[in-house]
Amino acid sequence: MGWQDAFNLLAGASGFVLAWLLKTLWSAVDHLRRDISNLERQLAETYVRRDDHNQTLERIERKLDRLFEKLDQKQDKA
């Protein structure tokens, strides 16, 4: 076995290892992209939208206003 054969064998083996490493990294990045995409979809479903939040706060404020009005009318007159 000459120097050329040893060099070719070493170059082929290192090329194989490098290709395997790049493929592994590429699939990991692709998996992370899919996870992020799924997370974005879940966040949109999980969290309350701003207009829904504002509507709920308005309902709570109306109920509190009615409660305060009733308490003002209920207090003993001196």
C-alpha positions, 0 to 999 in steps of 0.5 A, a space after each residue: 500500500 503506497 502513500 497515495 492509497 493511504 491518502 485516498 483511504 484517509 480522505 474518503 473516511 474523513 469525507 464520510 465522517 464529515 458528511 454524516 456530521 453535516 447530515 446529523 446537524 441538518 436534521 437537528 436544525 430541521 427538527 428545531 424548525 418544526 418544533 418552533 413552528 408547532 410552538 408558534 401555533 400553540 401560543 396563538 391558541 393558548 394565550 388570550 387575544 387582546 380583544 377578548 381580554 379587553 371585553 372581559 375586563 369591560 364586563 368585570 368593570 360593569 359588574 363592579 360599577 353595579 356593585 358599588 352603586 348598590 353599596 352606595 344606595 345601601 349604606 345607612 343614612 345618618 
